[in-house]
Amino acid sequence: KRIYDAIYTGGITKRRGAMKILEATKIAVKQEPGLKILFLGTYFPSELKDEMNDFLIANGLVNNVILHDPVPYSEVSGFYSRSKTGLGIFLPIPTHRIILQIKIFEYMNYGLPIIGSNFGHIKNYIENNNSGITVNPENPEEIANALIMLLKDRNLYDQLSKNGIKAVDEKYQWKFMEKKLISIYENLLNDQA
């Protein structure tokens, strides 16, 4: 049973959108009072968890947001299985423009439509696979609207969920990536010969 409306996993920082997600939750609960958002991971710096807790108390969101501590990686799948959507809200700093967090593929694998940043690789993977909605990560209202849309539009939710699973099954598995990696090494070796 999917009890969390959205999940964020991994390192939890302001640059990775922690406070923007909380601000979006504050907006979204006006339409969905029973909304449940789960943060699962390590808080950087550790004081951030206290700051997030203070925000929850000040805004009456204590029953809507769970600030979970990290769990062994083998237990993360259980949380994915109990979640409806995956959050990939990364602020537009140079690092986030060039890297792609593995969580995006994990969300797809578990059929979680993604709400992700509208720039860089994260945008490309979400849009090219039609597996979620991209938003301005600095705009809590856009994040909230995307979440409400996914929770209310069952057809859209189901389509994005299926597309994510299909993308992982057909493109993003080691057996496919292995061939690409070997090809890259072979080309590099041939260029040096």
C-alpha positions as CSV (number, residue, x, y, z in Angstrom):
1,K,0.0,0.0,0.0
2,R,1.4,3.4,-1.0
3,I,1.1,5.6,2.1
4,Y,3.5,8.3,1.2
5,D,2.4,10.8,-1.5
6,A,6.0,11.7,-2.3
7,I,9.4,10.6,-1.3
8,Y,12.8,12.2,-1.4
9,T,15.8,9.9,-0.8
10,G,19.5,10.6,-0.4
11,G,21.5,13.5,1.0
12,I,19.1,16.1,2.3
13,T,20.4,19.7,1.8
14,K,19.0,23.1,1.0
15,R,20.7,22.9,-2.4
16,R,18.9,19.6,-3.1
17,G,15.6,21.4,-2.5
18,A,14.7,20.4,1.1
19,M,13.3,23.8,2.1
20,K,11.6,24.3,-1.3
21,I,9.8,20.9,-0.9
22,L,8.6,22.0,2.6
23,E,7.4,25.3,1.2
24,A,5.6,23.4,-1.6
25,T,4.0,21.1,1.0
26,K,2.7,24.1,2.8
27,I,0.9,25.1,-0.4
28,A,-0.3,21.6,-1.4
29,V,-1.9,20.8,2.0
30,K,-4.5,23.5,1.3
31,Q,-5.9,21.2,-1.4
32,E,-4.8,17.8,0.1
33,P,-4.9,18.1,3.9
34,G,-3.8,14.5,4.4
35,L,-0.7,14.8,2.2
36,K,2.3,12.8,3.4
37,I,5.8,13.6,2.3
38,L,8.8,11.4,3.3
39,F,12.4,12.6,3.5
40,L,14.7,9.6,3.8
41,G,18.4,10.2,4.2
42,T,21.2,12.1,5.9
43,Y,20.8,15.8,6.7
44,F,23.7,18.1,5.7
45,P,24.5,19.9,7.8
46,S,23.0,18.0,10.7
47,E,21.4,21.2,12.0
48,L,19.2,21.2,8.9
49,K,16.9,18.6,10.4
50,D,16.2,20.9,13.3
51,E,15.6,23.8,10.9
52,M,13.2,21.6,8.9
53,N,11.4,20.5,12.1
54,D,11.0,24.1,13.2
55,F,9.4,24.9,9.8
56,L,7.0,22.0,10.2
57,I,6.0,23.1,13.7
58,A,5.6,26.8,12.7
59,N,3.5,25.9,9.7
60,G,1.3,23.1,11.1
61,L,2.9,20.4,8.9
62,V,4.1,18.0,11.6
63,N,1.5,15.4,10.5
64,N,2.3,15.9,6.8
65,V,6.1,15.5,6.6
66,I,8.2,12.6,8.0
67,L,11.9,13.4,8.5
68,H,13.3,9.9,8.6
69,D,16.9,9.1,9.4
70,P,19.0,7.0,6.9
71,V,18.4,3.3,6.6
72,P,20.5,0.5,5.2
73,Y,20.3,0.6,1.4
74,S,18.6,-2.8,1.4
75,E,15.6,-1.2,3.2
76,V,15.1,1.7,0.8
77,S,13.1,-0.4,-1.6
78,G,10.4,-0.9,1.0
79,F,10.0,2.9,1.2
80,Y,9.8,3.2,-2.6
81,S,7.1,0.5,-2.6
82,R,5.0,2.5,-0.2
83,S,5.4,5.8,-2.1
84,K,3.4,7.4,-4.9
85,T,5.8,9.9,-6.4
86,G,9.5,10.7,-6.3
87,L,11.0,14.1,-5.7
88,G,14.2,15.3,-7.5
89,I,14.2,19.0,-6.7
90,F,17.7,20.2,-7.2
91,L,18.5,23.9,-7.2
92,P,20.3,25.2,-10.3
93,I,23.9,25.2,-9.2
94,P,26.6,24.2,-11.6
95,T,27.1,20.7,-10.1
96,H,23.4,19.9,-10.5
97,R,23.5,21.0,-14.1
98,I,26.0,18.3,-15.1
99,I,25.3,15.3,-12.9
100,L,22.3,13.0,-12.6
101,Q,21.5,11.3,-9.3
102,I,20.8,7.6,-9.4
103,K,17.5,8.2,-7.5
104,I,15.9,9.2,-10.7
105,F,16.3,5.7,-12.1
106,E,15.3,4.1,-8.8
107,Y,12.1,6.2,-8.9
108,M,11.4,5.0,-12.5
109,N,12.1,1.4,-11.5
110,Y,9.5,1.5,-8.8
111,G,6.9,3.2,-11.0
112,L,7.1,6.5,-9.2
113,P,6.3,9.5,-11.5
114,I,9.0,12.1,-10.8
115,I,8.7,15.7,-10.0
116,G,12.1,17.0,-11.0
117,S,14.1,20.1,-11.8
118,N,13.6,21.7,-15.2
119,F,17.2,21.8,-16.3
120,G,20.2,19.6,-17.1
121,H,20.2,15.9,-17.3
122,I,17.4,15.4,-14.8
123,K,15.1,17.3,-17.1
124,N,16.3,15.4,-20.2
125,Y,15.7,11.9,-18.6
126,I,12.3,12.8,-17.2
127,E,11.1,14.4,-20.5
128,N,12.7,12.0,-22.9
129,N,11.1,9.1,-21.1
130,N,7.8,10.9,-20.2
131,S,8.2,9.7,-16.7
132,G,7.3,12.8,-14.7
133,I,6.9,16.5,-14.6
134,T,9.7,19.1,-14.6
135,V,9.4,22.2,-12.6
136,N,11.3,25.3,-11.6
137,P,13.0,24.0,-8.4
138,E,13.0,27.5,-6.9
139,N,9.2,27.9,-7.3
140,P,7.3,26.0,-4.5
141,E,4.0,26.7,-6.2
142,E,5.1,24.9,-9.3
143,I,6.3,21.9,-7.2
144,A,3.0,21.9,-5.3
145,N,0.9,22.1,-8.5
146,A,2.8,19.2,-10.1
147,L,2.3,17.0,-7.0
148,I,-1.5,17.8,-6.8
149,M,-1.8,17.1,-10.5
150,L,-0.2,13.7,-10.2
151,L,-2.3,12.8,-7.2
152,K,-5.6,13.8,-8.8
153,D,-5.1,12.8,-12.4
154,R,-5.0,9.0,-12.3
155,N,-4.6,8.6,-16.1
156,L,-1.6,10.9,-16.1
157,Y,-0.1,9.2,-13.0
158,D,-0.6,5.7,-14.5
159,Q,1.0,6.7,-17.9
160,L,4.0,8.3,-16.3
161,S,4.4,5.3,-13.9
162,K,4.3,2.8,-16.8
163,N,6.7,4.9,-18.9
164,G,9.3,5.0,-16.1
165,I,9.2,1.3,-15.6
166,K,9.4,0.7,-19.3
167,A,12.4,3.0,-19.6
168,V,14.3,1.1,-16.9
169,D,13.3,-2.3,-18.4
170,E,14.4,-1.3,-21.9
171,K,17.2,1.1,-21.5
172,Y,18.6,1.6,-18.0
173,Q,20.0,-1.7,-16.9
174,W,23.5,-2.8,-16.5
175,K,23.3,-5.3,-19.4
176,F,22.7,-2.3,-21.7
177,M,25.0,0.1,-20.0
178,E,27.8,-2.5,-20.1
179,K,27.8,-2.5,-23.9
180,K,28.0,1.3,-24.0
181,L,30.9,1.3,-21.5
182,I,32.8,-1.3,-23.4
183,S,32.3,0.6,-26.6
184,I,33.6,3.8,-25.1
185,Y,36.7,2.0,-23.8
186,E,37.3,0.3,-27.2
187,N,37.0,3.7,-29.0
188,L,39.5,5.2,-26.6
189,L,41.9,2.4,-27.1
190,N,41.6,2.6,-30.8
191,D,42.2,6.4,-30.8
192,Q,45.4,5.8,-28.9
193,A,46.7,3.1,-31.2
